[in-house]
Amino acid sequence: MDFIKLTNLQDKSTIFVNPAFIGHLYEVAATHSYGQVNKGPHTVVGTTCHNNGGFRVTETAKQIFDKIEKLRISKL
């Protein structure tokens, strides 16, 4: 089983995700309320094996795809 390492947006902890189980991912712009930034720009990564709405991570979609590609190439 192979995993990619991602960074949790909230507390900067490490999340390991098996790319085979990524069901969706999308980038979110910074959210604001009352003139303050609640959350900076981030990416939501949803998995097919858990219905929690996804993990909010600091990496961009491009960075995630690059990690998946690097993992794929290392297996050749």
PyMOL Python script that loads the backbone (N, CA, C, O; Angstrom):
from pymol import cmd

cmd.read_pdbstr("""\
ATOM      1  N   MET A   1       0.842  -1.175   0.000  1.00  0.00           N
ATOM      2  CA  MET A   1       0.000   0.000   0.000  1.00  0.00           C
ATOM      3  C   MET A   1       0.891   1.243   0.000  1.00  0.00           C
ATOM      4  O   MET A   1       1.861   1.313   0.756  1.00  0.00           O
ATOM      5  N   ASP A   2       0.567   2.213  -0.838  1.00  0.00           N
ATOM      6  CA  ASP A   2       1.369   3.418  -0.969  1.00  0.00           C
ATOM      7  C   ASP A   2       0.576   4.637  -0.506  1.00  0.00           C
ATOM      8  O   ASP A   2      -0.633   4.722  -0.721  1.00  0.00           O
ATOM      9  N   PHE A   3       1.260   5.562   0.121  1.00  0.00           N
ATOM     10  CA  PHE A   3       0.619   6.751   0.661  1.00  0.00           C
ATOM     11  C   PHE A   3       1.369   8.009   0.230  1.00  0.00           C
ATOM     12  O   PHE A   3       2.569   7.977  -0.041  1.00  0.00           O
ATOM     13  N   ILE A   4       0.627   9.118   0.175  1.00  0.00           N
ATOM     14  CA  ILE A   4       1.252  10.421   0.013  1.00  0.00           C
ATOM     15  C   ILE A   4       1.071  11.176   1.323  1.00  0.00           C
ATOM     16  O   ILE A   4       0.102  10.963   2.051  1.00  0.00           O
ATOM     17  N   LYS A   5       2.006  12.049   1.607  1.00  0.00           N
ATOM     18  CA  LYS A   5       2.002  12.803   2.854  1.00  0.00           C
ATOM     19  C   LYS A   5       1.434  14.201   2.589  1.00  0.00           C
ATOM     20  O   LYS A   5       1.936  14.928   1.731  1.00  0.00           O
ATOM     21  N   LEU A   6       0.382  14.573   3.331  1.00  0.00           N
ATOM     22  CA  LEU A   6      -0.249  15.882   3.210  1.00  0.00           C
ATOM     23  C   LEU A   6      -0.248  16.578   4.567  1.00  0.00           C
ATOM     24  O   LEU A   6      -0.029  15.938   5.596  1.00  0.00           O
ATOM     25  N   THR A   7      -0.492  17.884   4.570  1.00  0.00           N
ATOM     26  CA  THR A   7      -0.437  18.679   5.792  1.00  0.00           C
ATOM     27  C   THR A   7      -1.824  19.203   6.146  1.00  0.00           C
ATOM     28  O   THR A   7      -2.444  19.912   5.354  1.00  0.00           O
ATOM     29  N   ASN A   8      -2.309  18.858   7.330  1.00  0.00           N
ATOM     30  CA  ASN A   8      -3.605  19.307   7.821  1.00  0.00           C
ATOM     31  C   ASN A   8      -3.612  20.829   7.931  1.00  0.00           C
ATOM     32  O   ASN A   8      -2.686  21.410   8.497  1.00  0.00           O
ATOM     33  N   LEU A   9      -4.644  21.482   7.398  1.00  0.00           N
ATOM     34  CA  LEU A   9      -4.740  22.930   7.414  1.00  0.00           C
ATOM     35  C   LEU A   9      -4.856  23.483   8.831  1.00  0.00           C
ATOM     36  O   LEU A   9      -4.242  24.500   9.156  1.00  0.00           O
ATOM     37  N   GLN A  10      -5.634  22.822   9.663  1.00  0.00           N
ATOM     38  CA  GLN A  10      -5.946  23.365  10.986  1.00  0.00           C
ATOM     39  C   GLN A  10      -4.754  23.379  11.936  1.00  0.00           C
ATOM     40  O   GLN A  10      -4.446  24.413  12.529  1.00  0.00           O
ATOM     41  N   ASP A  11      -4.089  22.251  12.084  1.00  0.00           N
ATOM     42  CA  ASP A  11      -3.030  22.179  13.097  1.00  0.00           C
ATOM     43  C   ASP A  11      -1.664  21.798  12.533  1.00  0.00           C
ATOM     44  O   ASP A  11      -0.724  21.540  13.285  1.00  0.00           O
ATOM     45  N   LYS A  12      -1.561  21.763  11.199  1.00  0.00           N
ATOM     46  CA  LYS A  12      -0.300  21.454  10.509  1.00  0.00           C
ATOM     47  C   LYS A  12       0.217  20.051  10.795  1.00  0.00           C
ATOM     48  O   LYS A  12       1.394  19.773  10.565  1.00  0.00           O
ATOM     49  N   SER A  13      -0.639  19.165  11.292  1.00  0.00           N
ATOM     50  CA  SER A  13      -0.234  17.775  11.510  1.00  0.00           C
ATOM     51  C   SER A  13      -0.180  17.057  10.160  1.00  0.00           C
ATOM     52  O   SER A  13      -0.664  17.573   9.152  1.00  0.00           O
ATOM     53  N   THR A  14       0.406  15.877  10.154  1.00  0.00           N
ATOM     54  CA  THR A  14       0.587  15.102   8.932  1.00  0.00           C
ATOM     55  C   THR A  14      -0.601  14.167   8.724  1.00  0.00           C
ATOM     56  O   THR A  14      -1.086  13.528   9.658  1.00  0.00           O
ATOM     57  N   ILE A  15      -1.054  14.105   7.473  1.00  0.00           N
ATOM     58  CA  ILE A  15      -2.108  13.174   7.068  1.00  0.00           C
ATOM     59  C   ILE A  15      -1.519  12.311   5.959  1.00  0.00           C
ATOM     60  O   ILE A  15      -0.940  12.839   5.010  1.00  0.00           O
ATOM     61  N   PHE A  16      -1.656  11.005   6.065  1.00  0.00           N
ATOM     62  CA  PHE A  16      -1.209  10.096   5.013  1.00  0.00           C
ATOM     63  C   PHE A  16      -2.449   9.578   4.297  1.00  0.00           C
ATOM     64  O   PHE A  16      -3.374   9.068   4.929  1.00  0.00           O
ATOM     65  N   VAL A  17      -2.460   9.713   2.968  1.00  0.00           N
ATOM     66  CA  VAL A  17      -3.614   9.321   2.168  1.00  0.00           C
ATOM     67  C   VAL A  17      -3.156   8.352   1.080  1.00  0.00           C
ATOM     68  O   VAL A  17      -2.142   8.574   0.419  1.00  0.00           O
ATOM     69  N   ASN A  18      -3.913   7.287   0.908  1.00  0.00           N
ATOM     70  CA  ASN A  18      -3.662   6.357  -0.184  1.00  0.00           C
ATOM     71  C   ASN A  18      -4.316   6.944  -1.434  1.00  0.00           C
ATOM     72  O   ASN A  18      -5.540   7.065  -1.476  1.00  0.00           O
ATOM     73  N   PRO A  19      -3.528   7.316  -2.464  1.00  0.00           N
ATOM     74  CA  PRO A  19      -4.096   7.950  -3.648  1.00  0.00           C
ATOM     75  C   PRO A  19      -5.156   7.107  -4.361  1.00  0.00           C
ATOM     76  O   PRO A  19      -6.019   7.654  -5.048  1.00  0.00           O
ATOM     77  N   ALA A  20      -5.101   5.800  -4.205  1.00  0.00           N
ATOM     78  CA  ALA A  20      -6.092   4.927  -4.844  1.00  0.00           C
ATOM     79  C   ALA A  20      -7.491   5.180  -4.303  1.00  0.00           C
ATOM     80  O   ALA A  20      -8.476   4.823  -4.949  1.00  0.00           O
ATOM     81  N   PHE A  21      -7.592   5.792  -3.129  1.00  0.00           N
ATOM     82  CA  PHE A  21      -8.890   6.023  -2.504  1.00  0.00           C
ATOM     83  C   PHE A  21      -9.318   7.488  -2.514  1.00  0.00           C
ATOM     84  O   PHE A  21     -10.282   7.853  -1.841  1.00  0.00           O
ATOM     85  N   ILE A  22      -8.612   8.331  -3.268  1.00  0.00           N
ATOM     86  CA  ILE A  22      -9.051   9.723  -3.395  1.00  0.00           C
ATOM     87  C   ILE A  22     -10.241   9.751  -4.344  1.00  0.00           C
ATOM     88  O   ILE A  22     -10.131   9.358  -5.505  1.00  0.00           O
ATOM     89  N   GLY A  23     -11.367  10.215  -3.843  1.00  0.00           N
ATOM     90  CA  GLY A  23     -12.585  10.282  -4.647  1.00  0.00           C
ATOM     91  C   GLY A  23     -12.776  11.641  -5.280  1.00  0.00           C
ATOM     92  O   GLY A  23     -13.362  11.746  -6.358  1.00  0.00           O
ATOM     93  N   HIS A  24     -12.293  12.680  -4.631  1.00  0.00           N
ATOM     94  CA  HIS A  24     -12.386  14.031  -5.183  1.00  0.00           C
ATOM     95  C   HIS A  24     -11.378  14.929  -4.492  1.00  0.00           C
ATOM     96  O   HIS A  24     -10.922  14.639  -3.386  1.00  0.00           O
ATOM     97  N   LEU A  25     -11.036  16.025  -5.156  1.00  0.00           N
ATOM     98  CA  LEU A  25     -10.249  17.071  -4.515  1.00  0.00           C
ATOM     99  C   LEU A  25     -10.550  18.375  -5.236  1.00  0.00           C
ATOM    100  O   LEU A  25     -10.759  18.400  -6.449  1.00  0.00           O
ATOM    101  N   TYR A  26     -10.567  19.452  -4.471  1.00  0.00           N
ATOM    102  CA  TYR A  26     -10.829  20.767  -5.056  1.00  0.00           C
ATOM    103  C   TYR A  26     -10.197  21.843  -4.183  1.00  0.00           C
ATOM    104  O   TYR A  26     -10.067  21.695  -2.968  1.00  0.00           O
ATOM    105  N   GLU A  27      -9.812  22.927  -4.840  1.00  0.00           N
ATOM    106  CA  GLU A  27      -9.193  24.037  -4.130  1.00  0.00           C
ATOM    107  C   GLU A  27     -10.263  25.023  -3.664  1.00  0.00           C
ATOM    108  O   GLU A  27     -11.278  25.227  -4.331  1.00  0.00           O
ATOM    109  N   VAL A  28     -10.009  25.632  -2.496  1.00  0.00           N
ATOM    110  CA  VAL A  28     -10.932  26.596  -1.900  1.00  0.00           C
ATOM    111  C   VAL A  28     -10.164  27.894  -1.661  1.00  0.00           C
ATOM    112  O   VAL A  28      -9.048  27.880  -1.141  1.00  0.00           O
ATOM    113  N   ALA A  29     -10.763  28.998  -2.041  1.00  0.00           N
ATOM    114  CA  ALA A  29     -10.134  30.297  -1.781  1.00  0.00           C
ATOM    115  C   ALA A  29     -10.242  30.614  -0.288  1.00  0.00           C
ATOM    116  O   ALA A  29     -10.972  29.940   0.439  1.00  0.00           O
ATOM    117  N   ALA A  30      -9.528  31.623   0.161  1.00  0.00           N
ATOM    118  CA  ALA A  30      -9.610  32.037   1.573  1.00  0.00           C
ATOM    119  C   ALA A  30     -11.048  32.433   1.895  1.00  0.00           C
ATOM    120  O   ALA A  30     -11.732  33.032   1.065  1.00  0.00           O
ATOM    121  N   THR A  31     -11.501  32.101   3.091  1.00  0.00           N
ATOM    122  CA  THR A  31     -12.848  32.483   3.520  1.00  0.00           C
ATOM    123  C   THR A  31     -12.752  33.645   4.506  1.00  0.00           C
ATOM    124  O   THR A  31     -11.848  33.695   5.340  1.00  0.00           O
ATOM    125  N   HIS A  32     -13.678  34.559   4.399  1.00  0.00           N
ATOM    126  CA  HIS A  32     -13.675  35.764   5.236  1.00  0.00           C
ATOM    127  C   HIS A  32     -15.014  35.900   5.953  1.00  0.00           C
ATOM    128  O   HIS A  32     -16.051  35.503   5.423  1.00  0.00           O
ATOM    129  N   SER A  33     -14.987  36.454   7.140  1.00  0.00           N
ATOM    130  CA  SER A  33     -16.219  36.874   7.815  1.00  0.00           C
ATOM    131  C   SER A  33     -15.875  38.055   8.709  1.00  0.00           C
ATOM    132  O   SER A  33     -14.899  38.012   9.458  1.00  0.00           O
ATOM    133  N   TYR A  34     -16.670  39.095   8.627  1.00  0.00           N
ATOM    134  CA  TYR A  34     -16.467  40.309   9.426  1.00  0.00           C
ATOM    135  C   TYR A  34     -15.065  40.883   9.245  1.00  0.00           C
ATOM    136  O   TYR A  34     -14.451  41.356  10.202  1.00  0.00           O
ATOM    137  N   GLY A  35     -14.556  40.835   7.991  1.00  0.00           N
ATOM    138  CA  GLY A  35     -13.269  41.432   7.692  1.00  0.00           C
ATOM    139  C   GLY A  35     -12.050  40.637   8.128  1.00  0.00           C
ATOM    140  O   GLY A  35     -10.926  41.113   7.971  1.00  0.00           O
ATOM    141  N   GLN A  36     -12.235  39.449   8.667  1.00  0.00           N
ATOM    142  CA  GLN A  36     -11.116  38.618   9.102  1.00  0.00           C
ATOM    143  C   GLN A  36     -11.047  37.354   8.243  1.00  0.00           C
ATOM    144  O   GLN A  36     -12.070  36.846   7.785  1.00  0.00           O
ATOM    145  N   VAL A  37      -9.848  36.863   8.036  1.00  0.00           N
ATOM    146  CA  VAL A  37      -9.675  35.611   7.292  1.00  0.00           C
ATOM    147  C   VAL A  37      -9.890  34.456   8.253  1.00  0.00           C
ATOM    148  O   VAL A  37      -9.156  34.312   9.231  1.00  0.00           O
ATOM    149  N   ASN A  38     -10.892  33.634   7.979  1.00  0.00           N
ATOM    150  CA  ASN A  38     -11.154  32.466   8.820  1.00  0.00           C
ATOM    151  C   ASN A  38     -10.227  31.305   8.455  1.00  0.00           C
ATOM    152  O   ASN A  38      -9.656  30.652   9.328  1.00  0.00           O
ATOM    153  N   LYS A  39     -10.090  31.062   7.160  1.00  0.00           N
ATOM    154  CA  LYS A  39      -9.215  29.999   6.667  1.00  0.00           C
ATOM    155  C   LYS A  39      -8.549  30.506   5.405  1.00  0.00           C
ATOM    156  O   LYS A  39      -9.200  31.087   4.536  1.00  0.00           O
ATOM    157  N   GLY A  40      -7.248  30.284   5.310  1.00  0.00           N
ATOM    158  CA  GLY A  40      -6.532  30.656   4.099  1.00  0.00           C
ATOM    159  C   GLY A  40      -6.886  29.717   2.965  1.00  0.00           C
ATOM    160  O   GLY A  40      -7.646  28.766   3.153  1.00  0.00           O
ATOM    161  N   PRO A  41      -6.340  29.977   1.791  1.00  0.00           N
ATOM    162  CA  PRO A  41      -6.590  29.069   0.672  1.00  0.00           C
ATOM    163  C   PRO A  41      -6.120  27.660   1.015  1.00  0.00           C
ATOM    164  O   PRO A  41      -5.079  27.477   1.647  1.00  0.00           O
ATOM    165  N   HIS A  42      -6.894  26.675   0.594  1.00  0.00           N
ATOM    166  CA  HIS A  42      -6.554  25.287   0.902  1.00  0.00           C
ATOM    167  C   HIS A  42      -7.211  24.358  -0.108  1.00  0.00           C
ATOM    168  O   HIS A  42      -7.967  24.796  -0.975  1.00  0.00           O
ATOM    169  N   THR A  43      -6.914  23.078   0.015  1.00  0.00           N
ATOM    170  CA  THR A  43      -7.494  22.053  -0.853  1.00  0.00           C
ATOM    171  C   THR A  43      -8.240  21.048   0.020  1.00  0.00           C
ATOM    172  O   THR A  43      -7.780  20.681   1.101  1.00  0.00           O
ATOM    173  N   VAL A  44      -9.390  20.617  -0.464  1.00  0.00           N
ATOM    174  CA  VAL A  44     -10.157  19.571   0.217  1.00  0.00           C
ATOM    175  C   VAL A  44      -9.936  18.270  -0.546  1.00  0.00           C
ATOM    176  O   VAL A  44     -10.154  18.203  -1.755  1.00  0.00           O
ATOM    177  N   VAL A  45      -9.501  17.238   0.174  1.00  0.00           N
ATOM    178  CA  VAL A  45      -9.247  15.925  -0.411  1.00  0.00           C
ATOM    179  C   VAL A  45     -10.220  14.936   0.218  1.00  0.00           C
ATOM    180  O   VAL A  45     -10.142  14.651   1.413  1.00  0.00           O
ATOM    181  N   GLY A  46     -11.136  14.415  -0.592  1.00  0.00           N
ATOM    182  CA  GLY A  46     -12.108  13.446  -0.105  1.00  0.00           C
ATOM    183  C   GLY A  46     -11.715  12.040  -0.488  1.00  0.00           C
ATOM    184  O   GLY A  46     -11.197  11.806  -1.580  1.00  0.00           O
ATOM    185  N   THR A  47     -11.958  11.106   0.404  1.00  0.00           N
ATOM    186  CA  THR A  47     -11.641   9.710   0.126  1.00  0.00           C
ATOM    187  C   THR A  47     -12.920   8.913  -0.085  1.00  0.00           C
ATOM    188  O   THR A  47     -13.980   9.272   0.427  1.00  0.00           O
ATOM    189  N   THR A  48     -12.811   7.842  -0.833  1.00  0.00           N
ATOM    190  CA  THR A  48     -13.979   7.017  -1.144  1.00  0.00           C
ATOM    191  C   THR A  48     -14.390   6.124   0.013  1.00  0.00           C
ATOM    192  O   THR A  48     -15.482   5.556  -0.001  1.00  0.00           O
ATOM    193  N   CYS A  49     -13.524   5.992   1.019  1.00  0.00           N
ATOM    194  CA  CYS A  49     -13.814   5.051   2.101  1.00  0.00           C
ATOM    195  C   CYS A  49     -14.293   5.755   3.377  1.00  0.00           C
ATOM    196  O   CYS A  49     -14.465   5.106   4.409  1.00  0.00           O
ATOM    197  N   HIS A  50     -14.510   7.079   3.317  1.00  0.00           N
ATOM    198  CA  HIS A  50     -14.980   7.785   4.504  1.00  0.00           C
ATOM    199  C   HIS A  50     -15.805   8.979   4.069  1.00  0.00           C
ATOM    200  O   HIS A  50     -15.377   9.745   3.205  1.00  0.00           O
ATOM    201  N   ASN A  51     -16.971   9.148   4.649  1.00  0.00           N
ATOM    202  CA  ASN A  51     -17.889  10.204   4.243  1.00  0.00           C
ATOM    203  C   ASN A  51     -17.830  11.364   5.238  1.00  0.00           C
ATOM    204  O   ASN A  51     -18.813  11.655   5.918  1.00  0.00           O
ATOM    205  N   ASN A  52     -16.667  12.025   5.318  1.00  0.00           N
ATOM    206  CA  ASN A  52     -16.526  13.125   6.270  1.00  0.00           C
ATOM    207  C   ASN A  52     -16.417  14.480   5.580  1.00  0.00           C
ATOM    208  O   ASN A  52     -16.142  15.485   6.235  1.00  0.00           O
ATOM    209  N   GLY A  53     -16.628  14.519   4.265  1.00  0.00           N
ATOM    210  CA  GLY A  53     -16.523  15.769   3.536  1.00  0.00           C
ATOM    211  C   GLY A  53     -15.118  16.053   3.047  1.00  0.00           C
ATOM    212  O   GLY A  53     -14.933  16.931   2.205  1.00  0.00           O
ATOM    213  N   GLY A  54     -14.147  15.355   3.537  1.00  0.00           N
ATOM    214  CA  GLY A  54     -12.784  15.505   3.060  1.00  0.00           C
ATOM    215  C   GLY A  54     -11.855  16.134   4.072  1.00  0.00           C
ATOM    216  O   GLY A  54     -12.284  16.724   5.063  1.00  0.00           O
ATOM    217  N   PHE A  55     -10.590  15.995   3.802  1.00  0.00           N
ATOM    218  CA  PHE A  55      -9.551  16.577   4.642  1.00  0.00           C
ATOM    219  C   PHE A  55      -9.159  17.930   4.056  1.00  0.00           C
ATOM    220  O   PHE A  55      -8.975  18.048   2.845  1.00  0.00           O
ATOM    221  N   ARG A  56      -9.032  18.939   4.893  1.00  0.00           N
ATOM    222  CA  ARG A  56      -8.575  20.247   4.453  1.00  0.00           C
ATOM    223  C   ARG A  56      -7.061  20.297   4.633  1.00  0.00           C
ATOM    224  O   ARG A  56      -6.550  20.194   5.748  1.00  0.00           O
ATOM    225  N   VAL A  57      -6.353  20.457   3.510  1.00  0.00           N
ATOM    226  CA  VAL A  57      -4.896  20.397   3.525  1.00  0.00           C
ATOM    227  C   VAL A  57      -4.295  21.656   2.916  1.00  0.00           C
ATOM    228  O   VAL A  57      -4.958  22.374   2.168  1.00  0.00           O
ATOM    229  N   THR A  58      -3.031  21.918   3.245  1.00  0.00           N
ATOM    230  CA  THR A  58      -2.358  23.124   2.773  1.00  0.00           C
ATOM    231  C   THR A  58      -1.846  22.996   1.342  1.00  0.00           C
ATOM    232  O   THR A  58      -1.655  24.014   0.677  1.00  0.00           O
ATOM    233  N   GLU A  59      -1.620  21.787   0.848  1.00  0.00           N
ATOM    234  CA  GLU A  59      -1.094  21.594  -0.490  1.00  0.00           C
ATOM    235  C   GLU A  59      -2.133  21.980  -1.548  1.00  0.00           C
ATOM    236  O   GLU A  59      -3.337  21.836  -1.335  1.00  0.00           O
ATOM    237  N   THR A  60      -1.643  22.473  -2.692  1.00  0.00           N
ATOM    238  CA  THR A  60      -2.529  22.770  -3.815  1.00  0.00           C
ATOM    239  C   THR A  60      -2.836  21.484  -4.566  1.00  0.00           C
ATOM    240  O   THR A  60      -2.181  20.463  -4.362  1.00  0.00           O
ATOM    241  N   ALA A  61      -3.840  21.542  -5.438  1.00  0.00           N
ATOM    242  CA  ALA A  61      -4.172  20.369  -6.245  1.00  0.00           C
ATOM    243  C   ALA A  61      -2.974  19.955  -7.096  1.00  0.00           C
ATOM    244  O   ALA A  61      -2.698  18.763  -7.235  1.00  0.00           O
ATOM    245  N   LYS A  62      -2.261  20.927  -7.663  1.00  0.00           N
ATOM    246  CA  LYS A  62      -1.081  20.608  -8.475  1.00  0.00           C
ATOM    247  C   LYS A  62      -0.017  19.897  -7.643  1.00  0.00           C
ATOM    248  O   LYS A  62       0.581  18.927  -8.109  1.00  0.00           O
ATOM    249  N   GLN A  63       0.225  20.363  -6.425  1.00  0.00           N
ATOM    250  CA  GLN A  63       1.215  19.710  -5.565  1.00  0.00           C
ATOM    251  C   GLN A  63       0.808  18.272  -5.244  1.00  0.00           C
ATOM    252  O   GLN A  63       1.654  17.380  -5.191  1.00  0.00           O
ATOM    253  N   ILE A  64      -0.485  18.053  -5.031  1.00  0.00           N
ATOM    254  CA  ILE A  64      -0.983  16.706  -4.738  1.00  0.00           C
ATOM    255  C   ILE A  64      -0.810  15.802  -5.954  1.00  0.00           C
ATOM    256  O   ILE A  64      -0.359  14.664  -5.827  1.00  0.00           O
ATOM    257  N   PHE A  65      -1.172  16.316  -7.146  1.00  0.00           N
ATOM    258  CA  PHE A  65      -0.992  15.518  -8.356  1.00  0.00           C
ATOM    259  C   PHE A  65       0.482  15.225  -8.606  1.00  0.00           C
ATOM    260  O   PHE A  65       0.824  14.134  -9.063  1.00  0.00           O
ATOM    261  N   ASP A  66       1.353  16.178  -8.315  1.00  0.00           N
ATOM    262  CA  ASP A  66       2.798  15.945  -8.463  1.00  0.00           C
ATOM    263  C   ASP A  66       3.272  14.835  -7.524  1.00  0.00           C
ATOM    264  O   ASP A  66       4.086  14.002  -7.922  1.00  0.00           O
ATOM    265  N   LYS A  67       2.778  14.811  -6.286  1.00  0.00           N
ATOM    266  CA  LYS A  67       3.147  13.751  -5.341  1.00  0.00           C
ATOM    267  C   LYS A  67       2.667  12.391  -5.832  1.00  0.00           C
ATOM    268  O   LYS A  67       3.382  11.396  -5.712  1.00  0.00           O
ATOM    269  N   ILE A  68       1.458  12.347  -6.382  1.00  0.00           N
ATOM    270  CA  ILE A  68       0.917  11.091  -6.901  1.00  0.00           C
ATOM    271  C   ILE A  68       1.749  10.619  -8.091  1.00  0.00           C
ATOM    272  O   ILE A  68       2.060   9.433  -8.205  1.00  0.00           O
ATOM    273  N   GLU A  69       2.110  11.553  -8.979  1.00  0.00           N
ATOM    274  CA  GLU A  69       2.918  11.193 -10.147  1.00  0.00           C
ATOM    275  C   GLU A  69       4.297  10.691  -9.727  1.00  0.00           C
ATOM    276  O   GLU A  69       4.801   9.717 -10.286  1.00  0.00           O
ATOM    277  N   LYS A  70       4.903  11.350  -8.751  1.00  0.00           N
ATOM    278  CA  LYS A  70       6.222  10.933  -8.257  1.00  0.00           C
ATOM    279  C   LYS A  70       6.138   9.517  -7.676  1.00  0.00           C
ATOM    280  O   LYS A  70       7.038   8.704  -7.887  1.00  0.00           O
ATOM    281  N   LEU A  71       5.065   9.228  -6.952  1.00  0.00           N
ATOM    282  CA  LEU A  71       4.865   7.891  -6.386  1.00  0.00           C
ATOM    283  C   LEU A  71       4.695   6.862  -7.502  1.00  0.00           C
ATOM    284  O   LEU A  71       5.263   5.771  -7.446  1.00  0.00           O
ATOM    285  N   ARG A  72       3.914   7.219  -8.508  1.00  0.00           N
ATOM    286  CA  ARG A  72       3.688   6.318  -9.643  1.00  0.00           C
ATOM    287  C   ARG A  72       4.997   6.007 -10.365  1.00  0.00           C
ATOM    288  O   ARG A  72       5.267   4.852 -10.695  1.00  0.00           O
ATOM    289  N   ILE A  73       5.801   7.030 -10.608  1.00  0.00           N
ATOM    290  CA  ILE A  73       7.068   6.842 -11.309  1.00  0.00           C
ATOM    291  C   ILE A  73       8.025   5.980 -10.485  1.00  0.00           C
ATOM    292  O   ILE A  73       8.763   5.170 -11.045  1.00  0.00           O
ATOM    293  N   SER A  74       8.018   6.147  -9.171  1.00  0.00           N
ATOM    294  CA  SER A  74       8.915   5.352  -8.335  1.00  0.00           C
ATOM    295  C   SER A  74       8.579   3.866  -8.355  1.00  0.00           C
ATOM    296  O   SER A  74       9.413   3.037  -7.992  1.00  0.00           O
ATOM    297  N   LYS A  75       7.372   3.527  -8.775  1.00  0.00           N
ATOM    298  CA  LYS A  75       6.935   2.128  -8.826  1.00  0.00           C
ATOM    299  C   LYS A  75       7.265   1.465 -10.154  1.00  0.00           C
ATOM    300  O   LYS A  75       7.096   0.254 -10.296  1.00  0.00           O
ATOM    301  N   LEU A  76       7.736   2.241 -11.135  1.00  0.00           N
ATOM    302  CA  LEU A  76       8.051   1.659 -12.457  1.00  0.00           C
ATOM    303  C   LEU A  76       9.323   0.864 -12.435  1.00  0.00           C
ATOM    304  O   LEU A  76       9.725   0.313 -13.460  1.00  0.00           O
TER     305      LEU A  76
END
""", "prot")
cmd.dss("prot")
cmd.show_as("cartoon", "prot")
cmd.util.cbc("prot")
cmd.orient("prot")
